[in-house]
Amino acid sequence: MRENYLLRCPACGRSFPDRYTLDCPSGCNALLRTVYAERRLTPKNLPGIFRYSDWLPVEGYLDIDAGPVSYESVGLAREFGLSNLTISFSGYWPERGGGMKTCSFKELEAQPTVLRLREKGAGVLQVSSAGNTGRAFCEVSGLTGAPIVVVVPTAAADRLWTTVPAENVCLITVDGDYFDSIAFGREVCSLPGIVPEGGAKNVARRDGMGTVMLDATLALGRLPDCYFQAVGSGTGGIAAWEAAERLVADGRFGSRLPALHLSQNLPFAPMVRAWEVGRQEIVPEVDMPDVEAAIARVSAGVLTNRHPPWGVRGGVYDALAASGGRMYAVSNDDARSAGRLFADTEEIDLDPAAAVAVASLSRAVEGGFIGPKERVLLNVTGGGYERAAEDLDRYPIEPFIRAAAGAAFEGDLRDAVSAWLAEQGVTVRA
């Protein structure tokens, strides 16, 4: 292999160089994977997640010191009766070395994605988000100057802020939910010069999130026995599985994949329902009844993806099946209680999605699904908002355009984004 990595389709087995490729050229319904020339995990003296750059689909690095922080829990471990609980924290917590100033692990995705597009492609990145992802990409845009188009529900617009001025962001708000934002973002990508970030299809996003597993395994000295995370699309669970498979192939960290314990927030839990009946397809009328009302009632809105990569080859179902995993449906009350417990025992506040993961860990302990001596990895995907509000400046991202749900991307809307692209030096053909 001459390149640092190739892309491989797990369905047809075809390998090829990366051109910011999101889909198998042969048309397979599968998530492409990265195959790295370096087969052993060797951290580098680089900032943040780029210490793991041998296993990231990039050639260079960004000078951003933000990555997961893994440590052995004392307080929460004692509360749950666990003797080997490792917490990987992605957020703002200076005393622990947590430097993700947007307080979300979505920075793990944004950094390598922005760099991958710069190195492998050309154009302006488009991101659809329920809040956390958009904020992370805006922050990286502010730090690097990379222009991006972000589409979010209008109700999530107040979640879009940065800790440095971000002057190259085109924020579009849509009067609807996350599903409507995704649909409108897809239309925006019809403009030449705008490139979709790709969601779960983007290997940079998955391998960026996979650094949680890498960091925690190095802290432990071996792979954990089980892994806990709350999921909206489930992409973080796929990333953990893929990273664990690379670590098994390394040969120094154990031969057994960690069991994935993934959770969703009631009453929106389509993947839980499909998993419980062993179905590799999500059926909307069965798994997402009264979907708008269900989404409106969850406490962790970022966990409400209507189209997760569930049954696709290499998707969430495959990850759960390969690892012997389990899924949990967590109520709002249980999540809030778990968040308070974490704040009391670990002394840092949590993102609502991370509180869902803590509640699932509590459920697993109570149900006897994990043993007290198992090596447990809890992925805390966000936190530190209270401390960040005290320490850091915040720059709100002002909406550039507001669109109605289901609006066609044409006329004044299309003209306005075209004009913004021209300001960024991107020429748009008619």
C-alpha positions as CSV (number, residue, x, y, z in Angstrom):
1,M,0.0,0.0,0.0
2,R,1.6,3.3,-1.1
3,E,-1.0,5.5,0.5
4,N,-1.4,5.9,4.2
5,Y,-4.8,4.3,3.8
6,L,-7.3,3.0,1.3
7,L,-11.0,2.7,1.4
8,R,-12.6,-0.7,1.2
9,C,-16.2,-1.8,0.7
10,P,-17.2,-4.5,3.2
11,A,-19.8,-5.8,0.8
12,C,-17.9,-6.4,-2.5
13,G,-14.4,-6.2,-1.0
14,R,-13.2,-3.6,-3.5
15,S,-10.4,-1.3,-2.3
16,F,-9.6,2.1,-3.8
17,P,-7.9,5.5,-3.0
18,D,-9.9,8.2,-1.2
19,R,-11.2,11.1,-3.1
20,Y,-13.5,12.3,-0.3
21,T,-15.5,9.2,-1.4
22,L,-18.8,8.5,0.5
23,D,-20.2,5.6,-1.4
24,C,-18.9,2.3,-3.0
25,P,-18.2,3.0,-6.7
26,S,-19.9,-0.4,-7.4
27,G,-23.2,0.8,-5.8
28,C,-23.1,-1.5,-2.8
29,N,-25.4,-0.6,0.2
30,A,-22.5,-0.6,2.7
31,L,-20.5,1.8,4.8
32,L,-17.0,2.2,3.4
33,R,-14.1,1.5,5.8
34,T,-10.6,2.8,6.0
35,V,-7.7,0.3,5.8
36,Y,-4.6,1.8,7.2
37,A,-1.0,1.0,6.2
38,E,0.0,1.2,9.8
39,R,-1.4,-1.8,11.6
40,R,-0.1,-1.0,15.1
41,L,-1.4,1.9,17.2
42,T,1.5,4.3,17.7
43,P,0.5,7.7,19.2
44,K,2.3,10.7,17.9
45,N,3.5,13.9,19.5
46,L,0.6,15.9,18.0
47,P,-2.3,17.9,19.5
48,G,-5.6,16.4,20.4
49,I,-6.9,13.5,18.4
50,F,-4.1,13.9,15.8
51,R,-1.9,11.9,18.2
52,Y,-3.8,9.0,16.6
53,S,-3.3,10.3,13.0
54,D,-2.0,7.0,11.7
55,W,-5.6,5.8,12.1
56,L,-7.3,8.9,10.8
57,P,-8.0,9.4,7.1
58,V,-5.9,12.6,6.8
59,E,-2.3,13.4,5.9
60,G,-1.6,16.4,8.1
61,Y,-3.1,17.7,11.3
62,L,-4.9,20.7,12.8
63,D,-3.3,22.6,15.6
64,I,-6.3,22.1,17.9
65,D,-5.7,20.5,21.3
66,A,-9.1,18.9,21.8
67,G,-9.6,15.1,22.2
68,P,-11.2,12.6,24.6
69,V,-9.9,12.3,28.1
70,S,-10.0,8.8,29.6
71,Y,-9.6,8.2,33.4
72,E,-10.5,5.6,36.0
73,S,-13.7,6.5,37.9
74,V,-13.9,6.4,41.6
75,G,-17.1,8.1,42.7
76,L,-19.5,6.7,40.0
77,A,-17.7,3.3,40.1
78,R,-18.3,3.1,43.8
79,E,-22.0,4.1,43.4
80,F,-22.5,1.3,40.8
81,G,-20.3,-1.3,42.6
82,L,-17.9,-1.5,39.6
83,S,-14.2,-2.1,40.2
84,N,-13.1,-1.3,36.7
85,L,-15.0,1.7,35.3
86,T,-13.2,3.9,32.8
87,I,-14.8,7.1,31.7
88,S,-13.9,8.7,28.4
89,F,-15.0,12.4,28.7
90,S,-15.5,14.6,25.6
91,G,-16.2,18.1,26.7
92,Y,-14.8,21.0,28.6
93,W,-13.1,20.1,31.9
94,P,-9.8,21.8,32.3
95,E,-8.8,20.0,35.5
96,R,-9.1,16.7,33.7
97,G,-7.5,18.0,30.5
98,G,-10.8,18.2,28.6
99,G,-10.4,20.9,26.0
100,M,-13.5,20.5,23.8
101,K,-14.8,24.0,24.2
102,T,-18.1,23.3,22.5
103,C,-18.7,20.6,25.2
104,S,-19.5,17.8,22.7
105,F,-17.7,14.9,21.2
106,K,-18.8,16.1,17.8
107,E,-15.5,18.0,17.7
108,L,-13.9,14.6,17.2
109,E,-15.9,14.3,13.9
110,A,-15.6,17.9,12.8
111,Q,-11.8,18.2,12.9
112,P,-10.8,15.3,10.6
113,T,-13.8,15.9,8.3
114,V,-12.8,19.5,7.6
115,L,-9.2,18.4,7.1
116,R,-10.1,15.5,4.9
117,L,-12.1,17.7,2.6
118,R,-9.3,20.2,2.4
119,E,-6.8,17.4,1.4
120,K,-9.0,15.1,-0.7
121,G,-11.6,17.3,-2.3
122,A,-12.7,20.8,-3.1
123,G,-15.7,22.9,-2.2
124,V,-17.7,24.1,0.8
125,L,-18.9,21.6,3.4
126,Q,-22.6,21.3,4.2
127,V,-23.7,20.0,7.6
128,S,-27.2,19.2,8.8
129,S,-27.5,19.1,12.6
130,A,-29.8,19.0,15.6
131,G,-27.4,21.3,17.4
132,N,-24.2,19.7,18.7
133,T,-22.7,18.7,15.4
134,G,-23.4,22.1,13.9
135,R,-21.8,23.8,16.8
136,A,-18.7,21.7,16.6
137,F,-18.3,22.3,12.8
138,C,-18.8,26.1,13.4
139,E,-16.1,26.0,16.0
140,V,-13.6,24.3,13.7
141,S,-14.6,26.7,11.0
142,G,-13.8,29.6,13.3
143,L,-10.4,28.0,14.2
144,T,-9.4,27.1,10.6
145,G,-11.3,29.6,8.4
146,A,-12.9,26.8,6.4
147,P,-16.3,27.9,5.0
148,I,-19.3,25.7,5.9
149,V,-23.1,25.7,5.4
150,V,-24.9,24.5,8.4
151,V,-28.7,23.6,8.4
152,V,-30.5,23.2,11.7
153,P,-34.1,23.3,13.0
154,T,-35.1,26.8,14.0
155,A,-35.6,25.6,17.6
156,A,-32.0,24.5,17.8
157,A,-30.5,27.8,16.5
158,D,-29.6,28.9,20.0
159,R,-27.3,25.9,20.3
160,L,-25.1,27.3,17.6
161,W,-22.3,29.3,19.2
162,T,-18.5,29.3,19.1
163,T,-15.7,30.3,21.4
164,V,-13.9,32.2,18.6
165,P,-15.4,34.4,15.9
166,A,-16.7,32.2,13.0
167,E,-17.1,34.5,10.0
168,N,-17.3,31.8,7.3
169,V,-20.5,30.1,8.4
170,C,-23.7,30.2,6.4
171,L,-26.4,29.2,9.0
172,I,-29.8,28.1,7.6
173,T,-32.6,27.5,10.0
174,V,-35.6,25.3,9.0
175,D,-39.0,25.5,10.7
176,G,-39.2,21.8,11.4
177,D,-37.2,19.0,13.1
178,Y,-33.9,17.4,12.4
179,F,-35.5,15.3,9.6
180,D,-36.5,18.5,7.8
181,S,-33.0,20.0,8.3
182,I,-31.5,16.9,6.6
183,A,-33.9,17.1,3.7
184,F,-33.3,20.8,3.1
185,G,-29.5,20.3,3.5
186,R,-29.7,17.7,0.7
187,E,-31.3,20.3,-1.5
188,V,-28.6,22.8,-0.7
189,C,-26.0,20.3,-1.9
190,S,-27.5,20.6,-5.4
191,L,-25.5,23.8,-5.8
192,P,-22.2,23.2,-7.5
193,G,-19.4,23.9,-5.0
194,I,-21.2,22.5,-2.0
195,V,-20.2,19.1,-0.7
196,P,-22.2,17.0,1.8
197,E,-20.3,16.0,4.9
198,G,-21.8,12.6,4.5
199,G,-23.0,11.6,8.0
200,A,-22.3,8.0,8.8
201,K,-20.9,7.5,5.3
202,N,-18.0,9.8,6.1
203,V,-15.0,7.7,7.3
204,A,-13.4,10.8,8.9
205,R,-16.4,11.3,11.2
206,R,-16.4,7.6,12.3
207,D,-12.6,7.3,12.7
208,G,-12.6,10.6,14.6
209,M,-15.2,9.2,17.0
210,G,-13.2,6.0,17.2
211,T,-10.4,7.8,19.0
212,V,-12.5,7.4,22.1
213,M,-11.9,3.7,22.0
214,L,-8.2,4.2,21.1
215,D,-7.6,6.6,24.0
216,A,-9.5,4.5,26.6
217,T,-7.7,1.3,25.5
218,L,-4.3,2.9,25.9
219,A,-5.4,4.1,29.4
220,L,-6.6,0.6,30.3
221,G,-3.7,-1.2,28.7
222,R,-6.2,-3.5,27.0
223,L,-9.6,-3.4,25.3
224,P,-12.6,-3.0,27.6
225,D,-15.1,-5.7,28.0
226,C,-18.1,-3.5,27.3
227,Y,-18.8,0.0,26.0
228,F,-21.7,2.3,26.8
229,Q,-23.0,5.2,24.7
230,A,-26.3,6.9,23.9
231,V,-27.0,7.1,20.2
232,G,-29.1,9.1,17.7
233,S,-27.7,7.7,14.4
234,G,-25.6,5.1,16.1
235,T,-22.5,6.2,14.2
236,G,-20.6,6.4,17.4
237,G,-21.3,2.8,18.1
238,I,-20.1,1.8,14.7
239,A,-17.0,3.9,15.2
240,A,-16.3,2.1,18.5
241,W,-16.7,-1.3,16.8
242,E,-14.4,-0.4,13.9
243,A,-11.7,1.0,16.2
244,A,-11.9,-2.1,18.4
245,E,-11.5,-4.4,15.4
246,R,-8.3,-2.5,14.5
247,L,-7.0,-2.9,18.1
248,V,-7.7,-6.6,18.0
249,A,-5.8,-6.8,14.7
250,D,-2.9,-4.9,16.4
251,G,-2.5,-7.9,18.7
252,R,-1.4,-6.2,21.9
253,F,-4.7,-5.3,23.5
254,G,-6.7,-8.5,23.5
255,S,-8.7,-10.6,21.1
256,R,-12.3,-10.0,22.2
257,L,-14.4,-7.2,20.9
258,P,-16.1,-5.0,23.6
259,A,-19.9,-5.6,23.8
260,L,-21.7,-2.5,22.7
261,H,-24.4,-1.3,25.1
262,L,-26.2,1.5,23.2
263,S,-29.1,3.5,24.4
264,Q,-31.9,5.8,23.1
265,N,-34.2,8.3,24.8
266,L,-37.9,7.4,25.2
267,P,-40.3,7.8,23.7
268,F,-38.2,7.9,20.5
269,A,-36.3,4.6,20.3
270,P,-36.6,3.1,16.8
271,M,-33.4,1.2,17.0
272,V,-34.3,-0.3,20.4
273,R,-37.6,-1.6,19.0
274,A,-36.0,-3.1,15.9
275,W,-33.2,-4.7,17.9
276,E,-35.6,-6.3,20.4
277,V,-37.4,-8.2,17.6
278,G,-34.2,-9.0,15.7
279,R,-35.2,-6.9,12.7
280,Q,-32.5,-5.4,10.3
281,E,-35.0,-2.9,9.0
282,I,-36.6,0.0,10.8
283,V,-40.3,0.2,10.0
284,P,-41.5,3.7,10.6
285,E,-45.1,2.9,11.5
286,V,-44.0,0.3,14.0
287,D,-40.7,1.6,15.4
288,M,-41.5,5.4,15.2
289,P,-45.3,5.8,16.0
290,D,-46.4,9.4,16.4
291,V,-42.9,10.4,15.4
292,E,-43.3,14.2,15.8
293,A,-44.9,13.9,19.2
294,A,-42.2,11.4,20.3
295,I,-39.4,13.7,19.2
296,A,-40.9,16.7,21.0
297,R,-41.0,14.8,24.3
298,V,-37.4,13.5,24.6
299,S,-34.9,15.3,26.9
300,A,-31.9,14.7,24.6
301,G,-33.0,16.1,21.2
302,V,-29.7,15.2,19.5
303,L,-30.7,11.5,19.8
304,T,-33.6,11.8,17.3
305,N,-32.4,10.7,14.0
306,R,-35.2,9.2,11.9
307,H,-32.9,7.5,9.4
308,P,-30.0,5.9,11.3
309,P,-27.6,3.6,9.4
310,W,-29.3,0.5,11.0
311,G,-29.5,-2.3,8.4
312,V,-26.8,-1.1,6.0
313,R,-23.8,-3.4,5.6
314,G,-21.4,-2.4,8.4
315,G,-24.1,-0.4,10.2
316,V,-25.4,-0.4,13.7
317,Y,-27.2,-3.8,13.6
318,D,-24.0,-5.4,12.4
319,A,-22.0,-3.7,15.1
320,L,-24.3,-4.9,17.8
321,A,-24.5,-8.4,16.5
322,A,-20.7,-8.7,16.0
323,S,-20.0,-7.5,19.5
324,G,-22.8,-9.4,21.4
325,G,-24.3,-6.1,22.3
326,R,-27.5,-4.8,23.9
327,M,-29.8,-1.8,23.6
328,Y,-31.7,0.2,26.2
329,A,-34.6,2.6,26.1
330,V,-34.2,5.3,28.8
331,S,-36.9,7.6,30.1
332,N,-36.4,11.3,30.6
333,D,-36.7,10.9,34.4
334,D,-34.1,8.2,34.6
335,A,-31.7,10.2,32.4
336,R,-32.1,13.3,34.6
337,S,-31.5,11.3,37.7
338,A,-28.4,9.8,36.2
339,G,-27.1,13.2,35.2
340,R,-27.5,14.5,38.7
341,L,-25.7,11.3,40.1
342,F,-22.8,11.9,37.7
343,A,-22.5,15.5,38.6
344,D,-22.5,14.6,42.3
345,T,-20.0,11.8,42.0
346,E,-17.7,13.0,39.2
347,E,-18.2,16.7,39.8
348,I,-19.0,17.8,36.2
349,D,-22.3,18.5,34.5
350,L,-23.4,16.4,31.6
351,D,-25.0,16.9,28.2
352,P,-28.5,15.3,28.2
353,A,-27.4,12.6,25.8
354,A,-24.5,11.6,28.0
355,A,-27.0,11.4,30.9
356,V,-28.9,8.8,28.9
357,A,-25.8,6.7,28.6
358,V,-25.2,6.9,32.4
359,A,-28.8,5.7,33.0
360,S,-28.2,2.8,30.7
361,L,-25.2,1.8,32.7
362,S,-27.2,1.9,35.8
363,R,-29.8,-0.3,34.2
364,A,-27.2,-2.8,33.1
365,V,-25.8,-3.1,36.6
366,E,-29.2,-3.5,38.2
367,G,-30.2,-6.1,35.6
368,G,-27.0,-8.1,36.0
369,F,-26.1,-7.6,32.3
370,I,-22.5,-6.7,33.3
371,G,-20.5,-8.1,36.2
372,P,-18.9,-6.0,38.9
373,K,-15.4,-6.8,37.8
374,E,-15.8,-6.3,34.1
375,R,-13.8,-3.6,32.5
376,V,-16.4,-1.0,31.5
377,L,-15.9,2.0,29.2
378,L,-18.5,4.7,29.5
379,N,-18.4,7.2,26.6
380,V,-19.5,10.6,28.1
381,T,-20.2,12.3,24.8
382,G,-20.6,15.8,26.2
383,G,-20.4,17.9,29.3
384,G,-18.9,20.9,31.1
385,Y,-21.4,23.5,29.9
386,E,-21.5,25.2,33.2
387,R,-17.7,25.6,33.5
388,A,-17.4,26.7,29.8
389,A,-20.0,29.4,30.4
390,E,-17.9,30.7,33.2
391,D,-14.5,30.5,31.5
392,L,-15.0,31.1,27.8
393,D,-16.4,33.8,25.5
394,R,-19.4,32.8,23.3
395,Y,-20.1,34.1,19.9
396,P,-23.7,33.2,18.7
397,I,-24.0,32.2,15.0
398,E,-26.6,34.4,13.4
399,P,-29.0,32.8,10.9
400,F,-28.3,33.8,7.3
401,I,-31.6,32.3,5.9
402,R,-34.7,31.0,7.5
403,A,-36.8,28.4,5.5
404,A,-40.1,26.7,6.0
405,A,-40.2,22.9,6.5
406,G,-40.5,21.3,3.1
407,A,-39.6,24.5,1.3
408,A,-38.1,24.2,-2.2
409,F,-34.5,25.3,-2.5
410,E,-35.1,27.7,-5.4
411,G,-35.6,31.4,-6.2
412,D,-34.5,33.8,-3.4
413,L,-33.2,31.0,-1.2
414,R,-31.0,29.5,-3.9
415,D,-29.8,33.0,-5.0
416,A,-28.9,34.0,-1.4
417,V,-26.7,30.9,-0.9
418,S,-25.1,31.4,-4.3
419,A,-24.2,34.9,-3.4
420,W,-22.7,33.7,-0.1
421,L,-20.7,31.1,-2.0
422,A,-19.4,33.8,-4.3
423,E,-18.2,35.8,-1.3
424,Q,-16.3,32.7,-0.2
425,G,-14.6,32.7,-3.6
426,V,-16.6,29.7,-4.9
427,T,-17.9,30.1,-8.4
428,V,-21.4,28.7,-8.9
429,R,-22.5,27.7,-12.4
430,A,-26.1,28.5,-13.4
